[in-house]
Every structure is written in C-alpha cells, then in structure tokens.
C-alpha cells in the first residue's frame, strides 16, 4: 500500500474514533438524566472556582477590621500604586466592609455567579515567570469588586 493510502487510512480511523466519542458523549448526556450531567458540571465548576473564591473570602475577612486591613496592605506592597498610604487604604476599606461582609462563605453555584458577572482571568507570563489571577464579581448589594494577584500577592483591589 502506498504511503498516501496509509496516511488516508490513519486519518479515517482517527475521524471514526472522534465521531464515536462524540456519539458516546451525546448518548451519555441524553440518557443518564439531567441530574447526572448537572452534578458532573457542578463538580467541575467547584474545582475551578475553589481557589479564587477562597482568596476573595480571605481578602473580605481581612478588610473587616482596621488591623486586618492594615496587615493586608503591608503584606501586599503593590497596593501602594493605587493607595499611596496605609491611611488611604484603611479609609477605603472602611467603606467596603458592608459590601464584603455579606459574601457567601462557600462559592455560589455557577448560575448565581454568572448572574453576578463573575469574571476570572488567569495568565502565566513565561518570560517574566509571573502567574496572575484577576477576578471581578458583583456582590449581592451591587458593588463591583475587582481583584488581581501576581505570584500570590494582591496587586489591585477596587470596589465601586
């Protein structure tokens, strides 16, 4: 058999397997019940949202007191770009307390988070070896939060 025939046969087998996988997935999704599919997707979502949500809750907890907010400011020196002094940060943090105090402790469902405009962006800059995570979320009282971390350090915090 010529080389082009072998390549064509290999592509045909790969296409058949891909098609078969799609048919199998469709069959599973339609015959296993919507609860099974929903539970599977919720489990995957919870794995994705767990770390960013825990970080958001840690920031919200820190801001609830002046001592916690001051420590958060000192531990994350890049916040000085937006808040030049600790007093500036504490003044803003006092205004955020009510909004951040009523966040759910466990991450809400995908549907609830999607309604509240959750955005999560992760990036890894290979050249600078910087891993960043950006998150925005609308709280139940309609305050928009935007947080950004670089290499585990909070570099931006905005609430409006």
Rosetta blueprint (number, residue, H / E / L):
1 X L
2 X L
3 X H
4 X H
5 X H
6 X H
7 X H
8 X H
9 X H
10 X H
11 X H
12 X H
13 X H
14 X H
15 X H
16 X H
17 X H
18 X H
19 X H
20 X H
21 X H
22 X H
23 X H
24 X H
25 X H
26 X H
27 X H
28 X H
29 X H
30 X H
31 X H
32 X L
33 X L
34 X H
35 X H
36 X H
37 X H
38 X H
39 X H
40 X H
41 X H
42 X H
43 X H
44 X H
45 X H
46 X H
47 X H
48 X H
49 X H
50 X H
51 X H
52 X H
53 X H
54 X H
55 X H
56 X H
57 X H
58 X H
59 X H
60 X H
61 X H
62 X H
63 X H
64 X L
65 X L
66 X H
67 X H
68 X H
69 X H
70 X H
71 X H
72 X H
73 X H
74 X H
75 X H
76 X L
77 X H
78 X H
79 X H
80 X H
81 X H
82 X L
83 X L
84 X L
85 X L
86 X H
87 X H
88 X H
89 X H
90 X H
91 X H
92 X H
93 X H
94 X H
95 X H
96 X H
97 X H
98 X H
99 X H
100 X H
101 X H
102 X L
103 X L
104 X L
105 X L
106 X L
107 X L
108 X L
109 X L
110 X H
111 X H
112 X H
113 X H
114 X H
115 X H
116 X L
117 X L
118 X L
119 X E
120 X E
121 X E
122 X E
123 X E
124 X E
125 X E
126 X L
127 X L
128 X L
129 X L
130 X E
131 X E
132 X E
133 X E
134 X E
135 X E
136 X E
137 X E
138 X E
139 X L
140 X L
141 X L
142 X L
143 X L
144 X E
145 X E
146 X E
147 X E
148 X E
149 X E
150 X E
151 X L
152 X L
153 X E
154 X E
155 X E
156 X E
157 X E
158 X E
159 X E
160 X L
